C-alpha cells in the first residue's frame, strides 16, 4: 500500500514538472505559477526517490552502475569546468586586436577621455535595427574601457516618439548625454564619436586665436603652407578658430583660450609685444613658432625672441642640420631634421612616433632660468645633427660641416620647450588634492619651426599629434594629450596586367604541374 502511495506521488511530481514547462513556454504571462509548480514537482520526486532507497542502493552496488556513475560524474565535472571558464571569461573580458593598424582598438586619446569620466555617459544610437551590429562592434570597446559608458540602440521607425524627443532627423545619428549636456554625431567613426564625447564632457567651446599681419600661417588657407588642416582638427575637438591682428585690436581678445603665433616672417611691433605680455600676466596661453631665416637678408625677429627670453627660452639664430640619414628615408633633406627623442613631459607622454621639422632653429632653456622660469625641453634631434650658425653659407650652397669655433652647436639639438607658472605657487608642505580642479596657469610653448603643422607636413607620422597635444596642454585639457585615432591603412594589392597574367598561368599550370611532378617523383622512388 505504501509503495503505491509513493508511486502516485512520483507520477504527480512528474506531471507538475511537465505542467511548469508548458506554462513557461506556452503561457509566459503566467510565469510565476510555473515556478511554484516546478518546486512542487521537485519536492514530490525527491520524496519518491527517498522511498526507493533500497533499490537505488542495490542498483549502484552493481559494477556496470559504478562505471556508469563514474562516467556521468566525469561528464558533469567537465561541464562544470566549462561553465566556470565561461563565467570567468564573461566577468574578466579580454580582447586582442591582431590587425596591423590596430583598427579595432581604441586610441590612447579615446582611452584617456573615457578613463577620466566621473559621471554616467549615455550613448543613444538611432539607426535601423538591421544596422545595430555595425555600431555595437565599435561601441562595445567604449563600454569595455569605462563602466560609466552605457549604450542604447533605437530604431527611429519603430520608436518615433523617442526619435522626436531627441530631435533626430536622419539615420545614423548618435546622441551623447553627459551631466545634462547633449552632443550629436552623424558618423560611425572613432574620431567623430570621441570628439562628440569631448564636446559633451568639456561643456564649453574654447577659442584659439591665430595672429595675422606679419606673414603668419593662415588657418583658412588650403595651400601647402596653410593651416587649414590644423583648423579642421581643432574644430573636431571643440575649439573655435579665429584670427586676430593685434596691431588693430590693441590687446588679446578677452575670450582667448590660446594665442598662436605661427611662423611670422616679420617682427612684432612693441605694442603687440606689450599686448602679449599683459595676456600672459593674466594666466594666458601662448604658442610661439619662430622659423629660422629663410634667406640671407631676412629681418630678425628681435622683439619676439626677447619675449621668449623673458620666459627662459634661448631661440638660436641658426639652422639645424641632420646628417643621420633618418630624413632621407622619408624623402627629407639634411635641413629637415627628424625627431624621435622626447624628454619626459605631459605633451610627449607615451609619444613613440617620429616628427619632422622643415627648416628648424634651436630652442633651448636659458641656463639658470629667467625670472624664476625654467622651460623643459620637449624634443631633441639625433646625435648626428648640429645647429649651423653660418646661415648665409647654407643658402649659398656651401658644403655644411660643423665647426664649433664658428658658433655651431653639436647635437642633439632641442627644437622646442615649454614652461608654466601659477599665480599662487602651491604649498610644497601640503599634499596635492586629486579631486581639486587645476588652478589657472600661464603656459608658454616655443618651437623653432612652424612648418611641421602646415598642410604639407601635418600628416607626417606624429606631427599632427604633437601639434594637437601642445594645444591640449596649453588649454589645460590633459585628457586631449595622446595619440589620436588613425584611419585604417589601405592594404589593397595593385598589380599590372602582366603580373595578373603571370598569376593566372601559375594558378592554372604551375601548381598542377608541381603536384603532378611530386607524384611522379614519389612513384619513381617507390619503384
ChimeraX attribute file (.defattr): number of C-alpha atoms within 10 A of each C-alpha:
attribute: neighborCount
match mode: 1-to-1
recipient: residues
	/A:1	6
	/A:2	8
	/A:3	11
	/A:4	9
	/A:5	10
	/A:6	19
	/A:7	18
	/A:8	14
	/A:9	19
	/A:10	22
	/A:11	15
	/A:12	15
	/A:13	24
	/A:14	17
	/A:15	15
	/A:16	22
	/A:17	22
	/A:18	15
	/A:19	16
	/A:20	24
	/A:21	17
	/A:22	13
	/A:23	18
	/A:24	17
	/A:25	12
	/A:26	11
	/A:27	13
	/A:28	12
	/A:29	10
	/A:30	13
	/A:31	15
	/A:32	12
	/A:33	15
	/A:34	22
	/A:35	15
	/A:36	14
	/A:37	20
	/A:38	20
	/A:39	14
	/A:40	18
	/A:41	23
	/A:42	17
	/A:43	15
	/A:44	22
	/A:45	21
	/A:46	14
	/A:47	16
	/A:48	20
	/A:49	16
	/A:50	12
	/A:51	16
	/A:52	13
	/A:53	11
	/A:54	10
	/A:55	11
	/A:56	12
	/A:57	10
	/A:58	10
	/A:59	13
	/A:60	14
	/A:61	11
	/A:62	11
	/A:63	10
	/A:64	11
	/A:65	13
	/A:66	13
	/A:67	12
	/A:68	13
	/A:69	13
	/A:70	12
	/A:71	12
	/A:72	12
	/A:73	12
	/A:74	12
	/A:75	12
	/A:76	12
	/A:77	12
	/A:78	12
	/A:79	12
	/A:80	12
	/A:81	12
	/A:82	12
	/A:83	12
	/A:84	12
	/A:85	12
	/A:86	12
	/A:87	11
	/A:88	11
	/A:89	11
	/A:90	10
	/A:91	9
	/A:92	8
	/A:93	8
	/A:94	8
	/A:95	9
	/A:96	8
	/A:97	10
	/A:98	10
	/A:99	10
	/A:100	9
	/A:101	13
	/A:102	16
	/A:103	16
	/A:104	16
	/A:105	19
	/A:106	20
	/A:107	18
	/A:108	17
	/A:109	21
	/A:110	25
	/A:111	18
	/A:112	17
	/A:113	20
	/A:114	23
	/A:115	14
	/A:116	12
	/A:117	16
	/A:118	11
	/A:119	12
	/A:120	14
	/A:121	23
	/A:122	17
	/A:123	22
	/A:124	18
	/A:125	26
	/A:126	28
	/A:127	19
	/A:128	15
	/A:129	13
	/A:130	8
	/A:131	14
	/A:132	17
	/A:133	11
	/A:134	10
	/A:135	17
	/A:136	15
	/A:137	11
	/A:138	17
	/A:139	21
	/A:140	13
	/A:141	16
	/A:142	24
	/A:143	15
	/A:144	14
	/A:145	15
	/A:146	17
	/A:147	14
	/A:148	17
	/A:149	20
	/A:150	16
	/A:151	17
	/A:152	13
	/A:153	18
	/A:154	19
	/A:155	19
	/A:156	22
	/A:157	13
	/A:158	11
	/A:159	11
	/A:160	13
	/A:161	11
	/A:162	14
	/A:163	19
	/A:164	11
	/A:165	8
	/A:166	15
	/A:167	12
	/A:168	17
	/A:169	11
	/A:170	11
	/A:171	16
	/A:172	20
	/A:173	21
	/A:174	25
	/A:175	23
	/A:176	23
	/A:177	19
	/A:178	21
	/A:179	13
	/A:180	9
	/A:181	13
	/A:182	18
	/A:183	19
	/A:184	22
	/A:185	18
	/A:186	16
	/A:187	13
	/A:188	16
	/A:189	15
	/A:190	22
	/A:191	19
	/A:192	18
	/A:193	24
	/A:194	24
	/A:195	23
	/A:196	23
	/A:197	27
	/A:198	21
	/A:199	22
	/A:200	21
	/A:201	23
	/A:202	14
	/A:203	16
	/A:204	11
	/A:205	13
	/A:206	19
	/A:207	20
	/A:208	24
	/A:209	23
	/A:210	21
	/A:211	24
	/A:212	19
	/A:213	16
	/A:214	16
	/A:215	13
	/A:216	22
	/A:217	26
	/A:218	20
	/A:219	24
	/A:220	16
	/A:221	15
	/A:222	14
	/A:223	13
	/A:224	14
	/A:225	19
	/A:226	20
	/A:227	25
	/A:228	20
	/A:229	22
	/A:230	20
	/A:231	19
	/A:232	15
	/A:233	14
	/A:234	19
	/A:235	15
	/A:236	17
	/A:237	22
	/A:238	20
	/A:239	18
	/A:240	17
	/A:241	19
	/A:242	15
	/A:243	16
	/A:244	18
	/A:245	16
	/A:246	20
	/A:247	17
	/A:248	9
	/A:249	11
	/A:250	13
	/A:251	19
	/A:252	22
	/A:253	15
	/A:254	7
	/A:255	10
	/A:256	17
	/A:257	21
	/A:258	24
	/A:259	27
	/A:260	21
	/A:261	21
	/A:262	27
	/A:263	22
	/A:264	21
	/A:265	20
	/A:266	16
	/A:267	17
	/A:268	18
	/A:269	14
	/A:270	12
	/A:271	13
	/A:272	21
	/A:273	19
	/A:274	15
	/A:275	18
	/A:276	21
	/A:277	17
	/A:278	14
	/A:279	21
	/A:280	19
	/A:281	14
	/A:282	12
	/A:283	18
	/A:284	22
	/A:285	26
	/A:286	25
	/A:287	20
	/A:288	23
	/A:289	25
	/A:290	28
	/A:291	25
	/A:292	26
	/A:293	20
	/A:294	14
	/A:295	12
	/A:296	13
	/A:297	8
	/A:298	11
	/A:299	12
	/A:300	14
	/A:301	19
	/A:302	12
	/A:303	15
	/A:304	23
	/A:305	19
	/A:306	15
	/A:307	16
	/A:308	19
	/A:309	18
	/A:310	16
	/A:311	24
	/A:312	25
	/A:313	31
	/A:314	21
	/A:315	26
	/A:316	21
	/A:317	20
	/A:318	23
	/A:319	25
	/A:320	32
	/A:321	28
	/A:322	27
	/A:323	19
	/A:324	15
	/A:325	15
	/A:326	20
	/A:327	19
	/A:328	15
	/A:329	9
	/A:330	11
	/A:331	9
	/A:332	16
	/A:333	18
	/A:334	20
	/A:335	19
	/A:336	21
	/A:337	30
	/A:338	26
	/A:339	23
	/A:340	17
	/A:341	19
	/A:342	20
	/A:343	14
	/A:344	14
	/A:345	15
	/A:346	16
	/A:347	25
	/A:348	21
	/A:349	14
	/A:350	14
	/A:351	20
	/A:352	12
	/A:353	17
	/A:354	16
	/A:355	23
	/A:356	26
	/A:357	25
	/A:358	21
	/A:359	23
	/A:360	30
	/A:361	28
	/A:362	28
	/A:363	26
	/A:364	25
	/A:365	24
	/A:366	17
	/A:367	11
	/A:368	10
	/A:369	16
	/A:370	15
	/A:371	10
	/A:372	11
	/A:373	18
	/A:374	20
	/A:375	24
	/A:376	19
	/A:377	23
	/A:378	24
	/A:379	22
	/A:380	24
	/A:381	26
	/A:382	21
	/A:383	13
	/A:384	14
	/A:385	23
	/A:386	27
	/A:387	26
	/A:388	28
	/A:389	21
	/A:390	20
	/A:391	20
	/A:392	14
	/A:393	13
	/A:394	17
	/A:395	11
	/A:396	10
	/A:397	8
	/A:398	11
	/A:399	7
	/A:400	14
	/A:401	12
	/A:402	17
	/A:403	14
	/A:404	13
	/A:405	7
	/A:406	10
	/A:407	13
	/A:408	18
	/A:409	20
	/A:410	17
	/A:411	17
	/A:412	19
	/A:413	26
	/A:414	26
	/A:415	25
	/A:416	26
	/A:417	25
	/A:418	25
	/A:419	19
	/A:420	17
	/A:421	18
	/A:422	12
	/A:423	12
	/A:424	9
	/A:425	9
	/A:426	11
	/A:427	8
	/A:428	7
	/A:429	6
	/A:430	7
	/A:431	8
	/A:432	10
	/A:433	8
	/A:434	7
	/A:435	6
	/A:436	7
	/A:437	7
	/A:438	10
	/A:439	12
	/A:440	15
	/A:441	21
	/A:442	19
	/A:443	22
	/A:444	25
	/A:445	26
	/A:446	26
	/A:447	28
	/A:448	29
	/A:449	24
	/A:450	25
	/A:451	26
	/A:452	25
	/A:453	28
	/A:454	25
	/A:455	21
	/A:456	16
	/A:457	20
	/A:458	22
	/A:459	15
	/A:460	17
	/A:461	13
	/A:462	21
	/A:463	21
	/A:464	23
	/A:465	26
	/A:466	24
	/A:467	17
	/A:468	22
	/A:469	25
	/A:470	22
	/A:471	26
	/A:472	21
	/A:473	20
	/A:474	26
	/A:475	22
	/A:476	18
	/A:477	13
	/A:478	18
	/A:479	19
	/A:480	25
	/A:481	27
	/A:482	25
	/A:483	23
	/A:484	20
	/A:485	20
	/A:486	13
	/A:487	12
	/A:488	12
	/A:489	10
	/A:490	7
	/A:491	7
	/A:492	6
	/A:493	5
	/A:494	8
	/A:495	8
	/A:496	8
	/A:497	9
	/A:498	9
	/A:499	10
	/A:500	12
	/A:501	11
	/A:502	13
	/A:503	12
	/A:504	12
	/A:505	11
	/A:506	13
	/A:507	12
	/A:508	11
	/A:509	10
	/A:510	14
	/A:511	12
	/A:512	12
	/A:513	13
	/A:514	11
	/A:515	11
	/A:516	12
	/A:517	12
	/A:518	12
	/A:519	11
	/A:520	11
	/A:521	12
	/A:522	11
	/A:523	10
	/A:524	9
	/A:525	7
	/A:526	6
	/A:527	6
